[in-house]
Amino acid sequence: MEKLNKISWEDFEKLKQLSIFKANVATDSMSPVIKAGDHIVVDVGQMNLKRFDIIVFYFDETLICHYLWRLNKIVSPIYLQTKSLVGLIDYPIPIENYLGKVISHDLGFLRKMRLFID
């Protein structure tokens, strides 16, 4: 998983109060789009989400950066299904664990088409 920082739930809730969040990425699970050591910029709370948006969410005391595969609005609470570029599929993430949308990086049209076909 694309781990950013180990944090508590309380600190995660404080991050949700920001409008922009900047971080360094720790692993290569989103490589070659985002590599370990890259800086990302996150639009905190951005809810205009669509498939293939790169997002940051809280899981197991860690911030994770993966792309959105599916947004399940049928169940309550709303769940996000994410994936990494190295093929990892994450557990469904409750919407309250969502931090924001990465605005500094994009998957690009051709990569999105390849991911959609796979």
N, C-alpha and C positions, 0 to 999 in steps of 0.2 A: 504494500500500500504506500501511497505517496504521503509519508509522514512529514508534518511541518514542525510541530512543537508538542511536547507533553504538557498538558495543562489540566487543571481541575475544572469541574462543572461550573463552579463559582466564577473562575476567571473567564471561562467560555461565555457565560452570561454577560460579563462586563464587556467582552469584545463585541457582542451584539449591539451595544449602545453606540459603537463607532459608525461612521459613514463609509470610511475607507480603511482597509487593513492591509499592511504590507508584511511579507514574510519571505524567508528563504526556504526552499524545498530541500528535504533531506534525502530522498531516494529517487530512483530512476523509473518508477512504475508508469510515469506518463511520458517517458522518453520515446521519441526524439523531440516531442513538442515542448515539454518541460523537463529539464535535466536536473540532477542533484546539484544544489548550489545556486540554481537560478532564483531570481527574485520574482515574486508574483504580487499583483495588486488585486485586491478583492473588494468588490462593491458589496458591502455588508447589507444583508436584508433584501437584496434585489430579488423580487419574486416573479419577474417576467421571464420564466424559465422555459427552455425548449430542449429537445433531445440534442445531445452533443455539446451543450454548454459545459464548460469546465467549472466545477463548483468546489467549495470547501465545506466540510462538515465535521462534526465531533463524533468520535467513536473510540471507546476504550481509552479514555484520558489522552487522546491524541487528535490533532487536526489532520484531516486527510484531504488530499486534492485529487479528485477523479472526475471523469466526465459523466454527465447525466444520461442514462439510458432510457429510463421511464419514470414518469411522474404519475403515481397512482392516486387519483382523487376520488375513487369509488369508495374506498374504506375510510373510516375515521379513526385515528388521525391520518392525515395524508402521509404517504410514504414515498421516498425517493429511491430508485434503484440505480446504482452507479456501477461503472466499470473502470478498469485501468487500461492503458494501451498495451500492457503485457499480458492481457487476457484474464486478469483476476476479476471475478464478479463479487461484489460486496453484498453483505446482508442488506435487506431493506432498511433504510434509515428514516426514522420518524422526522417529520418536518421541523420539530423543535430542535433537532440536532443540526439543522442547516445553518451555516454562517453567511455564505454569500457566493456570488458569481465572480469568477476570475475575469478581469477585464484587460489584463496585460498580455494574455495569450489566447490563441484560437486554434481549433483543430484544422481548419482549412477545408475547402470543399472536397478535394480529392480524397483526403483521409476520411472524411465523414462518409463518403460513398463506399469506400473500402470497408469501413466498420459496419455499415448498414447491410452490406452483402454478406459479410462473414457470419 
